[in-house]
Amino acid sequence: MILSNADIQAAMRDGRLLIDPAPPLSHYSTSSVDLRIGHQFWRWKRQSSGVSLTINCSLASVPDLVRYSEEVTPDDDGLVTVPREGFPLGRTLERIELPPEGLLAARVEGRGSPARLGLGVHITAPTIHSGFAGPIVLDFKNHGPHTFQLEAGKTCVCQLIIETISSAPTVELDTVFQKQNGAFGGERPVGDRSRRRS
């Protein structure tokens, strides 16, 4: 079941869902809430002419690929440019938490207006699992003929759709993206032997 705007707000009041900072009322639709882009952005480094990087997707560990990326700093007006065919990464301003006992999970989807202009936002892996805590890292792809600008801390770039799950998970969420502070996740704390939810 998808939560309505009233249900999302109730879940936040009850502690079953955390969105911090809390979105203003203008960011709610009937069955979703818009999230803003934060202040951190990254892009993949350009390879030397004639050199290409081959990544085996069966073996790739995203944290191990951080050396092929570089941080992008917003300009003096707080804007980051997404050129044609550009593919930057950015994290949401809001931190999300879905405590397992709250029986909620979520999906993050792009928004209609940017999509019609040719800006794809988080076009794959939309599931935010029960138990997740942290900001959401988004991928952007400019499919259109124009150059786009994202205003750090202000531009609403995606919408969060909250859903109920049928029962409490029986394992802890185990992913390098849990409590991430950057685009490439991180290592689990020493002694963390939790397992990925099935």
C-alpha positions, 0 to 999 in steps of 0.5 A: 500500500502506498502512503498518502501525504497525510499518512507520510506525515503521520509516519514521521510524527510516529517515528516510523519514518525520518526525513531530516530536514523535514520537507515543507508542506509545498513539497508533498503531492497526494502520494509522495514527497519531493526531495532536494539535491544536497551540496555534494556532487561527483563525476567520473574522471575523464580517461586519457585519450585512447584509454577506456576503463573496463569494469566487470559488473559481477565483481565491481565494488563501488567503494573501490571505484572512488579513485576514478571519480572527482568531487564537483563544487557548486559555483558561487551561485550554488549551481552545478551544471549538467551538460549534454550527455553528462552523468554526475552523482549527487546526494539528497539534502534530506537524510532518510531513515526507515526503522524496520519496526516501522514496517515501511520501505520506499521508492525514489523516482524522478519528477515529471518536469525534469524528465520532459526536459530530458533530465533522467534522475535515478533511473535505476535501483529505486528501492529504499529498503526497510532499515535504510538510514542515510541520504540517497545518492542520485544519478543524473543523465542529461538525455536532452539537447540543453544544459541543466543547472541544479541549485544545491540545497534547493532544487527538488530533483526526485520524489519519495514514495513510501510503501508498507511492507507485510511484516517486520524483516528478520535480518538486518540491512547489510549494504555499503550504502548504509549511512553513506556520506558520499557517492560511493558508500563505505565499509561496514564498521569492524564487528558488523556481521549483519546480513543483507535482507532477502 
